[in-house]
Amino acid sequence: MRKNIVAGNWKMNLNRQEAVALAEQVLAQLPAENSTEILFGPSFVYLHKIAKMCTDNTHVFAASQDCSEHESGAFTGEVSANMIASCNAKYIVLGHSERRVNFKESNQVLKTKVEQAFANNLAVIFCCGETLEQREGGVHFDWIKLQLTESIFHLSASDFANIVVAYEPIWAIGTGVTASSEQAQEIHAFIRDLIIQQYDNDVAENTSILYGGSCKSTNAKELFSQKDIDGGLIGGASLNATDFVAITQSF
Ligand code: 13P
């Protein structure tokens, strides 16, 4: 059975006081019967603090937004997967388009980062998605297949159980333009089918596939009602506790 997951990617927003206040507000507003897995994705700087705030809630965890491809050593400013694990995070988000584009992260580098995460018992939210030009050029299916093939399809089926895939069309991120539920469902079904081909039906049925890109409280229900959409990776709307909690309750 795949899990419903709603992950907030706070990106480079919120100072320490604001981050703590946001986590407090979300935790206070969550209904007691919540069964969705909820993730906070703060800056590395507050990861330990935010993870600690989640310890009393069985469904809320912390996720880091990235990790180094290196295990340790002379890499000034980098943060290793081991450091992240020691802060009690549960997940690492890898392959976000903002990292791929702004920091030139290739599929090969991301493969190494996934291995670092797994070596430290962290689960991975692996992001993929196409540009508007790629979609208009009709190469988006091939592009997403390549992203998954080169970074995560080498994993064993048992390791793949610790992968969550996030489909984030770049043209929908922070733009206010959301993929229609049909467009999102089409890609999610395609990704699940690739997992069936690479592994088997069981693995595919147990893999959560999240949608990201201008997902908000007003469109989450429609998106999450699609057969292959198991939740969301939320940017802007995760910075407001009321909106974020509403999204977590949109299944
Ligand atoms: P927005 O929800 O702000 O479009 O961001 C999506 C995203 O990048 C989540 O990782």
Residues whose N, C-alpha, C, O or C-beta is under 5 A from the ligand:
A	BS01	13P	N9 A172 I173 G174 T175 G212 G213 S214 C215 L233 I234 G235 G236 A237
